[in-house]
Amino acid sequence: KLTHPEWGVMKEEEFRPLTHKHQNDLEDLHRNGQFIQDFYFWQANLGGYCMADMVQKVLVSSEGAFPLVRRIVDGAPHPGRKRKKR
């Protein structure tokens, strides 16, 4: 059975996935054993500028602090953006 990791936050008792780029960046760090405490990124639906702490498993934004979640879900991972042919 095919599964893949998904990164997001729990907000209002609901899982909100991060954008695919941020998920990929966090997963690469996770795979390499690099649990960093200050991963900064922008995500509009979480209030803009965010900071993820992979050690304490929390994400802080202007809207507050939310649990950072890495869960394993069924199915293939998102293929990512296709590069334009030149």
URWO-V156546 format. One record per run of one state. SS is the DSSP state (hx for helix, st for strand, lp for the rest). FROM is the first residue (numbers start at 1). TO is the last residue. If there is no record, write none. Layout:
ss	from	to
SS	FROM	TO
SS	FROM	TO
//
This chain:
ss	from	to
lp	1	2
st	3	11
lp	12	13
st	14	17
lp	18	19
hx	20	31
lp	32	38
st	39	43
hx	44	46
lp	47	47
st	48	53
lp	54	57
st	58	61
lp	62	63
st	64	74
lp	75	86
//
